[in-house]
Amino acid sequence: NIFTHIERAQHVLKLIDAAREHNKLHRVRMTIETKRFEALVPWCKFPDEPCSFNQSHSFLNESEVFALETAKSRLHTHNKERAGIIGNWLSHVNAYTLLLHDPKLPDLLLVLEDDAQLSPNFFELIPCLLRKLPSEAGAVAHHSASAHHDASAQQSASAQHDASAQHSAHAHHSASGRHSAFHVVRFGCWGKSFVEDRVNASSSEVYYARHHHFNVSESCRS
């Protein structure tokens, strides 16, 4: 979350409060803790040079991020859009890394965009959602600064992810379970899914989050 977007941070806290109330009402045994992370805001001037950002707040420096970008994405992406992509991606990487270094690492970690929508019963459904994940992945998911290829579970009660900063929620739950094939899962409501994106044949509701024409804007295509 960018520090000037106070109303967005408040929006996320209201979502979490609603989830806590739901859990209390339905006697869901779960502790939800929240922590806000400051988003990185890069600025990009030239396609053949690294974008600049506050490196003291990042686990990756400017040169390391530049090396992860593809030449095609740098040369054919407007500076403002390029900065947005890197800022969103790098903010998530920093949030994951900071929390993974936390000595009190929870059983489950949820990173939310600050404009996400979250059903009050989402945390109650987490064990069920995770049980839908296959024990083995059909392929290895890769990620770079220009594209996300996480595994995506298409669920109606899940959070929507847009290009903005994030707010994190720690969820402690004894019934969470662990799936060795997946370390990160992205929940989304894209409205469309393709058979070829399935993680494996037996998994009808778990898909890789791949780039498709339907989630690319007209301005980007032009």
C-alpha positions as CSV (number, residue, x, y, z in Angstrom):
1,N,0.0,0.0,0.0
2,I,1.3,3.5,-0.9
3,F,1.3,5.7,2.2
4,T,-0.8,8.4,0.6
5,H,-3.6,5.9,-0.1
6,I,-5.0,5.9,3.4
7,E,-8.5,5.1,2.3
8,R,-7.3,1.9,0.6
9,A,-5.6,0.7,3.7
10,Q,-8.7,1.3,5.7
11,H,-10.7,-0.6,3.1
12,V,-8.6,-3.7,3.6
13,L,-8.8,-3.4,7.4
14,K,-12.6,-3.3,7.1
15,L,-12.5,-6.5,5.0
16,I,-10.4,-8.3,7.6
17,D,-12.7,-7.0,10.4
18,A,-15.7,-8.4,8.6
19,A,-13.9,-11.8,8.2
20,R,-13.1,-11.8,12.0
21,E,-16.7,-11.1,12.8
22,H,-17.8,-14.0,10.5
23,N,-15.3,-16.3,12.1
24,K,-16.5,-15.4,15.6
25,L,-20.2,-15.8,14.6
26,H,-19.6,-19.2,13.0
27,R,-17.0,-20.3,15.6
28,V,-14.2,-20.7,13.2
29,R,-11.0,-21.3,15.2
30,M,-8.5,-19.0,13.5
31,T,-6.4,-16.0,14.5
32,I,-6.0,-13.4,11.8
33,E,-3.2,-10.8,12.2
34,T,-2.5,-8.0,9.8
35,K,0.5,-6.0,8.7
36,R,0.8,-3.2,6.2
37,F,3.7,-3.0,3.7
38,E,4.8,0.1,2.0
39,A,4.7,-0.3,-1.8
40,L,7.7,0.5,-4.0
41,V,7.1,3.2,-6.6
42,P,9.8,3.0,-9.3
43,W,10.4,5.6,-12.1
44,C,11.6,4.6,-15.5
45,K,13.3,7.0,-18.0
46,F,14.9,4.9,-20.7
47,P,14.2,1.3,-21.9
48,D,17.9,0.4,-22.0
49,E,18.5,1.5,-18.3
50,P,17.2,0.1,-15.0
51,C,14.3,1.7,-13.4
52,S,15.1,3.7,-10.2
53,F,13.5,3.0,-6.8
54,N,14.3,3.2,-3.1
55,Q,16.7,0.3,-2.8
56,S,16.9,0.5,1.0
57,H,13.3,-0.9,1.0
58,S,14.0,-3.7,-1.4
59,F,15.6,-7.2,-1.2
60,L,16.6,-6.7,-4.9
61,N,18.6,-3.8,-6.2
62,E,18.0,-1.9,-9.5
63,S,20.5,-4.0,-11.5
64,E,19.0,-7.3,-10.3
65,V,15.5,-6.2,-11.3
66,F,16.8,-5.0,-14.7
67,A,18.4,-8.4,-15.3
68,L,15.0,-10.1,-14.7
69,E,13.2,-8.0,-17.3
70,T,13.1,-9.2,-20.9
71,A,14.4,-6.9,-23.6
72,K,11.1,-7.1,-25.4
73,S,9.1,-5.9,-22.4
74,R,11.5,-3.1,-21.8
75,L,11.6,-1.9,-25.4
76,H,7.8,-2.2,-26.1
77,T,6.4,-1.0,-22.8
78,H,5.6,2.6,-22.0
79,N,7.7,4.0,-19.1
80,K,4.7,4.5,-16.9
81,E,3.3,1.1,-17.5
82,R,6.8,-0.5,-17.0
83,A,7.1,1.3,-13.7
84,G,3.7,0.0,-12.6
85,I,4.5,-3.6,-13.5
86,I,7.9,-3.5,-11.7
87,G,6.4,-1.7,-8.7
88,N,3.6,-4.2,-8.3
89,W,5.8,-7.3,-8.8
90,L,8.7,-6.0,-6.6
91,S,6.3,-4.9,-3.8
92,H,4.9,-8.5,-3.7
93,V,8.4,-10.0,-3.7
94,N,9.4,-7.8,-0.8
95,A,6.3,-8.6,1.2
96,Y,6.8,-12.4,0.7
97,T,10.5,-12.1,1.6
98,L,10.0,-10.0,4.7
99,L,7.4,-12.3,6.0
100,L,9.3,-15.5,5.2
101,H,12.2,-14.1,7.4
102,D,9.8,-13.5,10.2
103,P,10.7,-15.8,13.2
104,K,7.0,-16.0,13.9
105,L,6.1,-17.2,10.4
106,P,2.4,-18.2,10.4
107,D,1.0,-21.4,8.9
108,L,-0.7,-19.5,6.1
109,L,0.1,-16.1,4.6
110,L,-2.2,-14.1,2.4
111,V,-1.0,-11.0,0.5
112,L,-3.8,-8.7,-0.5
113,E,-3.8,-5.8,-3.0
114,D,-5.2,-2.7,-1.3
115,D,-8.2,-2.6,-3.7
116,A,-9.0,-6.3,-3.3
117,Q,-12.5,-7.6,-2.5
118,L,-12.7,-10.4,0.0
119,S,-15.7,-12.5,1.1
120,P,-16.2,-12.5,4.9
121,N,-16.2,-16.4,4.8
122,F,-12.9,-16.6,2.8
123,F,-10.7,-17.7,5.8
124,E,-13.3,-20.3,6.8
125,L,-13.1,-21.7,3.2
126,I,-9.3,-21.8,3.1
127,P,-8.9,-25.4,4.1
128,C,-11.4,-26.5,1.5
129,L,-9.7,-24.4,-1.2
130,L,-6.3,-25.9,-0.4
131,R,-7.6,-29.4,-0.5
132,K,-8.5,-28.8,-4.2
133,L,-4.8,-28.4,-5.0
134,P,-3.3,-31.5,-6.5
135,S,-0.4,-33.1,-4.7
136,E,1.8,-32.9,-7.8
137,A,2.0,-30.1,-10.3
138,G,1.9,-30.8,-14.0
139,A,4.6,-28.3,-14.8
140,V,6.9,-25.9,-13.0
141,A,5.6,-22.3,-12.7
142,H,8.1,-19.5,-13.5
143,H,7.9,-15.9,-12.7
144,S,9.8,-12.8,-13.8
145,A,9.5,-9.0,-13.4
146,S,7.4,-8.8,-16.5
147,A,4.9,-11.6,-16.0
148,H,3.4,-13.7,-13.2
149,H,3.0,-17.4,-13.7
150,D,1.7,-18.6,-10.3
151,A,-0.8,-21.4,-9.8
152,S,-4.3,-19.8,-9.7
153,A,-7.3,-21.4,-8.0
154,Q,-10.5,-20.1,-9.7
155,Q,-12.8,-19.6,-6.7
156,S,-15.8,-17.3,-6.3
157,A,-14.9,-16.4,-2.7
158,S,-11.4,-15.3,-3.5
159,A,-9.6,-12.0,-3.8
160,Q,-9.2,-10.0,-7.0
161,H,-5.7,-8.8,-7.8
162,D,-5.2,-5.5,-9.7
163,A,-2.0,-3.5,-10.3
164,S,-1.7,-1.8,-6.9
165,A,0.2,-2.2,-3.7
166,Q,-0.7,-4.8,-1.1
167,H,-1.7,-5.4,2.4
168,S,-1.0,-8.7,4.1
169,A,-3.0,-10.9,6.5
170,H,-1.5,-13.7,8.5
171,A,-3.9,-16.6,9.0
172,H,-3.1,-19.2,11.7
173,H,-5.2,-22.4,11.2
174,S,-4.6,-25.9,12.5
175,A,-6.4,-27.5,9.5
176,S,-4.5,-25.6,6.8
177,G,-2.4,-28.6,5.6
178,R,0.6,-28.3,3.3
179,H,1.0,-29.2,-0.3
180,S,4.6,-29.8,-1.4
181,A,3.9,-29.1,-5.0
182,F,2.9,-25.4,-4.3
183,H,4.5,-22.7,-2.3
184,V,2.4,-19.8,-3.7
185,V,-1.2,-19.9,-4.9
186,R,-3.0,-17.0,-6.4
187,F,-6.7,-16.8,-5.9
188,G,-8.6,-14.9,-8.6
189,C,-12.0,-14.2,-10.2
190,W,-11.1,-13.9,-13.8
191,G,-14.4,-15.2,-15.1
192,K,-12.7,-17.3,-17.8
193,S,-10.5,-20.4,-17.7
194,F,-9.0,-22.7,-20.3
195,V,-8.5,-26.4,-20.3
196,E,-4.9,-26.1,-21.4
197,D,-4.1,-24.1,-18.3
198,R,-5.1,-26.8,-15.9
199,V,-2.4,-27.8,-13.5
200,N,-3.2,-31.4,-14.3
201,A,-6.0,-33.5,-15.8
202,S,-7.5,-34.4,-12.4
203,S,-7.7,-30.8,-11.3
204,S,-10.7,-29.1,-12.8
205,E,-10.6,-26.0,-10.6
206,V,-6.8,-25.2,-10.4
207,Y,-5.2,-23.4,-13.2
208,Y,-1.9,-21.7,-14.0
209,A,-2.2,-17.9,-14.1
210,R,-1.0,-17.3,-17.7
211,H,-1.2,-14.4,-20.0
212,H,-4.3,-14.3,-22.2
213,H,-6.0,-11.8,-24.5
214,F,-9.0,-11.3,-22.3
215,N,-7.0,-9.6,-19.5
216,V,-5.0,-7.3,-21.7
217,S,-6.3,-3.8,-22.2
218,E,-6.9,-2.1,-25.5
219,S,-4.2,0.5,-24.8
220,C,-1.7,-2.3,-24.2
221,R,-2.6,-4.2,-27.4
222,S,-2.3,-1.0,-29.4
